[in-house]
Amino acid sequence: MKVRMMRGAITALLVGALAGTACSAPGGNGDEGGAAGSGTGHSLVVGIATEPDTLSPLLGYGKDGNSKIFDGLLSRDVNLDLVPALATDLPEVSGDGLTWTYTLREDVTFSDGSPFTASDVVFTYETILDPGTNNPARDELAALDRVEAVDDHTVVFTLSHPYAPFAERTVLPIASEEAFGDQDVNTGPYNTAPVGTGPYTVSSWSRGERIVLEANPDHWGGAPAVERLTMAIVPDDDARATRLRAGELDAAVLPPRLAAGFADEPGRVVIHAESADFRAVTLPTGHPVTGDIAIRRALDIAVDREAIVEAVLDGAGAVAHGPVPTASPWFAEGTERPRDPGEAARILDEAGWEIGGDGIRERDGERAAFTLYYPSGDRLRQEHALAYVSDAREIGIDITAESASWEVIAPAMDDHAVLNGGGNPTDPDFDLYGLLHSELAGDGWNNMARYANPAVDEQLEIGRRTVVEEERREAYEAVQRELRDNPGYTFLTHIDHVYVMNDEWENVTTQLEPHDHGLGAGPWWNIEDWQPRS
């Protein structure tokens, strides 16, 4: 992991930036939900691009850890190593890999004062596994056969088959069985006003505007110094930059070029966090054009990934030859896609796609043309899309880039390409299975390309069921080779996540980040440990 920071000198302008607050506490700039200027103590207002659908872990919130409202049995440190959280230690695992035993802390209460016990763990996992629960990530616990409370502070998970990365699934937040009561899991109030054991509690949630969190003074890890954390929902990149410059936000995630405009500002810090976050074009296999393997192979080697990294990301990222970053120990050497437009043209020629009078290829009356959607207001995805369109045009493929809301894009994914994002820096199963397994084709945001490759399915099953690391490595290398030869996506880049903050806090670090960079990821991944600069 590499963190690059650029600090402007802290001058009297910082004092001016804090004007209007009742004290000289950091985080006094914004106006979100009374988070600043209220005189209630240290606060932080963060501008993020996306809003969660729910705040309930029963429906998938915080499943990969770093929830500020909840804790998991385990969590990850700055290096992404697993460390105990609600558990007292890492689990004891049986020799056959089927039984995982956790001993729980005895000094933990939920934010409403009720005790945390093993029954809450059983309740959380059993509710997620219930087919009536609308949790899109239920498949991630497919290996779990049952979970049992031996006593108030001991939980045993029994798997139906070995699953090497199971411990990493236990960063999943634990919900309160008592606070949940008998409400409807899919529609009840726990989804917007949950009770957890985390360092923060939910003060308010104004849909489409902000989520306000208050420090939990009784958190087992100690009360956070940042007493109020407001996540302002600002989907448009330019709008976030404008509000940050106006002092309405204390921090924000921004595209590299917009962030660069703050690099020399006194009192600001620009933070580059490396990530596994990829940008890729989904190529639906059911479409008459994108469903042709020749089209997919040609696009895969026609695109200039290096140019996108330099021109679109301003160097803040790396080329992507697949979902696994080239710097990952799981990357399969030899699966790189060198740019070769000439070879791309030859592939199309051999497949019968002939250049028409307008320069666009045709075959059997079908033009080599399709639409590529990207979400409105997302500058990075827009610029990725336009670069892809330009490179495709050079080999006679006509792509129309079109912006739309996710509400419009979601029902169109069967037949249209999407500038997609994803990526998890931990175990390869977490990315590859949902992205490529044919059983998950069209399952929400899983396998958006409707990719179906029996050889890939077989290796994905081997990778998640064996506990022998060398066998897992061979399986995931085989998956990457198959994806090179039969791509269902054009992977373009892995992007750095770039943040701009007021430089007012100590202990600010980053992890190697996943695709998500909202409530759970970002420099505030450990905000409960921050301290104000003296």
N, C-alpha and C positions, 0 to 999 in steps of 0.2 A: 504494500500500500504506500502511496506517495501523496502527501498533502502539500500543495503549493499555496503560499499566502503572500499577498501584497498589501502592505499597510501604509496608509497615509499617516503623516505626523498628527499626533493628537494636539490640537491647539485650542485656542479660545472658542473656535467655531463649535467644538463639541459642547461647550457650555450653552452656546446659543441653540444648539440642536435640542437641548434638554429644557429649554425655556417653556414655561407654562405648567410644569409639574409642581406638585406641592412639596417635593423633596428632590434631592440630587440623585435619586436612584436611577440606575440604568433602566432602559425600557420605557422611558417617559415620553416618547415621541408620538406614539400613535393615538388613535381615537376609537379603536375598535372595542365595542362592548364595555366602555369604561375602563379598559385595561390600562390606559395611561392618563396622567393628569388627575387621578382620583385621590392621590395621597395615601393609597393603601399599602405601598411598599414596592419592592422590585417587580417589574413586569416586562414582558416581551411580546411584541406583536409581529407575527411572521406571516408573510404572504406566500401562499402555496397555490398550485395550479389546479389541483383536483380535490374533490370532496368525497369522503367515504359515503357508501350507501347506508351504512349502519355503524354503530359503535358497540355492537354486541359481538363478542368472540364466538357465540353460538352460531352466528351467521357469517363468520369469516373475518371479522375485524381483528387486526393485530396478529394474524396467524403465524407470521414469521418473526414475531418478537418486537421489542422496542415500543410496545404500547405504553403510553404514559398513564393510562387509567387502570391497567391491570398488570399483573406479573404472571409469568409462566413458572413451571417447575424449574426450568433452566433459563438462562439468558446468555447473551454473547458479549464478550469483552471487546475492546477496541480492535483486537486482531481476529475477531470472529470465533475465537475459541469458546467452547461451551463452559459456563461456570454456573454454580448453584444460584438459585433465586428463592423460590418458595420451597425447594428441596434443600436439605442440609448438605448434600454432596451429589456428585454424579451418580447415575444409577448403577446398581449391581445387576449384571447380566449373566444369565445362565449359560452353560457351555454350549447348548444347542441354539442359542440366540433367540429363544422364544419367550423367555420370561425376564421382565425388566422391573426391578423393585426400587422404589423411591421412598426415602425417609423424609418427612416434611418438617418444616420449622414449627415450633410451638408458640412463637411469640408474635404471630401475625393475626391481624383482624382486618375485616373489610372496612371500607370507609364509613359504613353505618354503625360500626362498633361490634358487629357480630363476629364470632370466631371463624377463622379459616380452618377447615378440617379436610380429611380425605374424602368425605362425602361430596364436597364441592368439586373435587377433581373427577370423581366418578360421574357426577351429574353433568359436568361440562362435556366430557368425552362421549358419554352415552347419548346426550342430546344431539351432539353434532352427527353421530352415526345414525340417528333415527331418520329413516327415509322421509319422514314428514317435515324435517327441518330443511329449510331452503339455504343450505350452506354449499356454495359452489366448489368448495375445496374438500368436500367429504372424501373424495377419492384418495387424498393424501394420507388418509388413515385406513386405507383398504386392508392393510396387513393386520390391523388390530382386531382380535377376536373378542376380547372382553377386558374390562378393567374392574378391579375389586379393591375395596377398602378392608385391609386386614385389621386395622384399628384406626383411631382418629388421626394418626400421624404416619401411617404406612399405606402405600398404594402399590398394587401389583398389576402390571400390564401383561397380558398374554397375547402373543401374536399367532396367527394361523400359519405363517411361514416366516423364515428369517427375513429381516428388513434392516440392512446395515445402518442406514441413517435415522433409525427410529428416534434416537435421543434428540436429534435436531427438530423433530416434530413436537417435542415437549417444551419448546419455548412458547407454545400456544397459550394464550391468556386463560386464566381460570375465573369462571363466573361464580357468582354467589347463588347457591341453591335457595337460600332463605329469601333473599331479596327478589329473586325471580318469581317465586311462588307458583301459582297455577296459570299464569298468563299465557297467551298464545305466543309461541316462540318466534313466529314470523312477523307478527304485527303488534306485539305488546310494547308497553312503554320502556322495557329494558333496552330496546334498540336505540333509543335516543337519550335515555337517562339511566345508564347502567351503574351498578355498584361493583367496584373492584377493590383490589388490595394495592393498587399502584400509587405512585408518588403524587398523582393529581386526580381530582374529581371533576366531573362535568358540571360547570356552572350554568351554561346555556348553550343552545345550538340554534342559530338562525339559518335555516336552509338557504344555501346559495350565497351566504354572507360571511358567517364566522362561527367558529366553535371556541368557546371560552372555557378554559380549565383553571381550577384553583388548586393551590398546593394542599396536599393532604398532611396536616400537622402531625398525624399519628402514624405516618408511614414507617414500617419496620426498618427501613434504611435511613431514616432521619428526614426531617422536614426540608424540602428544597428551598434554596435562597430565592429563586425566581418564584414569586408568590402567585403570579397570574400569567398564564400563557394563552395567548389568543392566536388562533390560526385563522387568518383572513383568507377567504376563498376568492381568488382573483385569477380566473382562467386565462385571461389575455396577458401575454408576456409583456407587451408594451405598457399595459395598465399597471402591472406590478412595478415596473421600473419607475414609472411616473409617480406612483404613490410612495415608493421608497424615497425618491428624491425630494418629495414634498414633506417628508417627515411623518407620514401617516403609518409607515411600517418601520420597524426596527431591523428587519431582516427579510430576505426573500430569495427564492430560487429563480435564477435568470439564465437565459441563453448566454453563451460565452461573449458574444459581441456586445450585448447590452450590459453585461457585468463589467466588461473592460472599461466602460465609461465612468465607473466608480473607483477605479484603481488608484487614482491620485487624489481622491477626495480626503481631506483631513478627517480623522475619526472613523474611517471606514476600513473594513477588511474584506478582501475578496478571497474566497476559499474554493480551491479546486479539489474535489473528492473523486478519486478513481472509482469506477463502478463496473458491474457486469451488465449494465443496462444497454440493451441493443436496440437499434432501429432496423426494421426489416419490412419488406413488402410481401404481403401474403398473396399467393397466386392460387386462387381456388381451383381445385382439380376438376370440378364439374363444369367449368366455363369452357366453351369451344376453343378459345385461344389459350388462356393460361393453363388449361388442362393438358395441353400438349407438352410433353417432356422436352421437345426440341426448343420450344419457346422459352421454357424455364431455364434450360441449360444455356441458351444463348444470352439471355438477360444476365445470368449469373456471372458471365465472363466479359460482358460488354460494359458493365458499370465501372466507373473510375472511383473506387473507394478512397484512394489516397487524396484525390481532389476534393472529395466531400469533407474529409477530415480537416484539410487545410482551409478550404473556402467557406464551409458551412460552420464547422466547429472551431475555426480559428486555432486549430491544433489541439484543442482540448478534448482529446479522445483518441481512438485507435480504430483501424479497419477491422471489420467483422467478417470472418469467413464462415461463420456459423454461430449458433447461440453460445458456444463455449469460447470465452476470450482466449486469444493466442497466448496470453501470459499465464493462463491457468495451467496447473499441473495435469489437468484432465484433457487438455487440447491435443487432438490427434495430428501430429506432424505429417505433412504431405497433403493435407486437405485445404491448403490455401488456394484461392482462386485468382491467379494472376490475370490482369486485364488483357484481353486479346480480341478486339472487335473483328479482326479478320477471321479468326476461328469461329466466332459467333455467327458471322455471315455464312461461313461454310456449312455449319450445322443446320441453319435454316434452309439453305439451298438444297441440301441433301434430303431434308424432310418435306420438300415440295412447296415451301413458302417462297413464292416468286415475287420480285419487285414489280409493283404496278406503275401506272402512268404518273401517279402522284407521289411516287417514292415509297409508298407503303406496301408491304408484302400482302399477298393474298394466296389462299389455297382453297380450291373447290368453292369459290364464291364467297369465302369468309375472309374479311379483312383482318389483319393482325392488329387489332385495336381493342382497347378496354379502358375502363375508368379506374383511376386510383384515388381513393378517398383519404383525406387527412383531417384531423379535428381542427375546427375553427379556432383561431387565436394562438395556435401552437406554431411559433415561428420556426423552430428547429425542424419539425416534421414537414412543414410547408417547403422549406429549402431543400430538405432531403428529397422530397417528392419531385420538385422541379429539376433537380440534378439528374434524377433517375429518368425522368421523362426525356430530357435532352440526350442522354446516352442511348436510350432505347431508340430514339428517332434516327440516330446514326446508322443503325442496323435494320431500319425499315419497320419498326414497330411503333404504332401510334398510340400513345397513352395520354389520356385526358386527366390532369390533376384537378381535383374538385374538393373544396372544403365543405364541411358539414358538421353538425353536432353529432355526438355519439348516439343520440336518439334516432338520427337518420341513418348513421353508418351501421348500427347493429343489425337491423333487419336486411341490410344490403350485402352482408358479408358472404352469403352463399355464392353470389354471382359477380362480385366486384372486389378488386384488390384494395387493401388497406395499408397505410403506412403505420405499421404496428410497433409496439414497444414491449419489452419484457426483459427478464434476466434476473438470476439469483446467483450470488457469488459463493454459495456454500456447496451443497452436494449436487452433482449433475442430474440426479434423478428429479430434482425439484423443477428444473427447466425442461428437460428433454421429454419426460413422460407426457406432461400436459400439452406440450407443443406439437408432439409428433404421433402419439399413439392413436391408431385408427378408431379405437373404441370411444375416444373423446372428440372425434371429428364433429365440429359444429356444436359442441357442448359449451354454450356461453362464450367466454373468451378463450377457452381451450381450443387447440388445433383449429385456428381460424382459417387455415388453408384447406381444411378437409383432407389433409395428407393421409394416404393409405399405402403402407409399404410393409408387407408381411415380414420381411427380413428385419426391418427396424423394430416392429412390434416384438419379435422374438428376442432381440438383443436388449430391448428395454426391460422385458420381464426378467431376463438373466441378471441385468444390472441391479435391479432392486431386490431380487430374491437371494442372491448369494452374499455371503459375508466375507468371501475371500477377495482381498483388494485387487490382486492381479487379474482375477476373473472379471471383476467389475470394470477395471481399466480396459481390458480387451473388448468387453461388450460396448462400452461407450465410444471407444475408438472405431468400432465397426459401425455404430450408428452414424458417426460423423462422416465416415467414408461413403456410406449409402446416401447420405444427404448431399454430399458433393456430386455424386453421380446421378442422383434423382432428386433435385431440389424442389421443395414445395414452397419455398420462400427465397427471396433474394436478401441476404443479410448484408447490411451496409456498414454500420459503424457500432462501436461501443463508445458511449458518450461519457465524458466527465460530467459530474453534477457540479454546477457552479453556483455559489451562494455569495450574497453581499450582506454584511452585517455591520451594525455599529460596534466598534471595537471597545467594548466595555466590560468584558467578562473573562475570567480565568477558567482553565480546564476545558476550553473549547477544542474538540478534536473531531475527526471523522473516521468512520469505518470504510472498508471497501463496500460500496453500496449496491443494493438491488435496484430493480426498476423503480419501485416506489420511492418517491422523494417528497413526501408530504408530512403526515403526522408522525410516521414511524422512523423515517430516515432523514438525514441531514445533520448539520453540526449540532443540532439539539437532540441527537439520539441519547445523550447522557445529560440532559439539561438539569436533572435533579442533583447533579454533582457540581454544577457551575457555582462560582463565587464572583461577586462584583469586584472589579479592580479597585484597589485602595487608592 
